[in-house]
């Protein structure tokens, strides 16, 4: 049997699966305009406009690997 996980959620925690453009830019050391340009070029975003950091990173890698 596994022990019960009693970890409490952290207030104002950052969810890497749902980042605002501003938070993503700050985390990645980019300007918001660069991320907006990437979105215009096809970077994946959720219906609410947030960015999944893993999906965004995979999209960037695919562009590098394809020479874009």
DAQUIDA-V444794 format. One record per residue. N is the residue number from 1. RES is the residue in one letter. PHI is phi in whole degrees, -180 to 180 (999 if undefined). D_FIRST is the distance of its C-alpha to the first C-alpha in Angstrom with 2 decimals. Layout:
N,RES,PHI,D_FIRST  N,RES,PHI,D_FIRST
This chain:
1,X,999,0.00  2,X,-87,3.79  3,X,-67,6.56  4,X,-71,9.17  5,X,-87,12.00  6,X,-105,15.10  7,X,-72,17.63  8,X,-90,20.87  9,X,-64,23.16  10,X,-87,26.21  11,X,-67,29.51  12,X,63,31.84  13,X,-68,29.33  14,X,-90,30.81  15,X,-100,29.25  16,X,-65,30.26  17,X,-91,30.02  18,X,-154,32.67  19,X,-96,35.23  20,X,-71,38.69  21,X,-58,41.55  22,X,-64,42.38  23,X,-68,38.92  24,X,-61,38.66  25,X,-62,42.15  26,X,-64,41.42  27,X,-66,38.25  28,X,-93,40.12  29,X,71,43.40  30,X,-115,45.32  31,X,-83,47.77  32,X,-57,46.70  33,X,-61,49.70  34,X,-68,48.34  35,X,-67,45.12  36,X,-61,47.26  37,X,-63,49.41  38,X,-61,46.40  39,X,-63,45.34  40,X,-62,48.90  41,X,-88,48.58  42,X,116,45.46  43,X,-60,42.46  44,X,-72,39.59  45,X,-136,39.04  46,X,-77,37.11  47,X,-59,39.10  48,X,-87,38.99  49,X,89,40.49  50,X,-84,37.49  51,X,-115,36.63  52,X,-89,33.38  53,X,-58,33.68  54,X,-68,32.08  55,X,-64,34.35  56,X,-64,37.33  57,X,-62,36.76  58,X,-64,36.53  59,X,-63,39.72  60,X,-61,41.48  61,X,-63,40.53  62,X,-64,41.84  63,X,-68,45.10  64,X,-65,45.43  65,X,-67,44.81  66,X,-95,47.34  67,X,75,49.90  68,X,-99,50.01
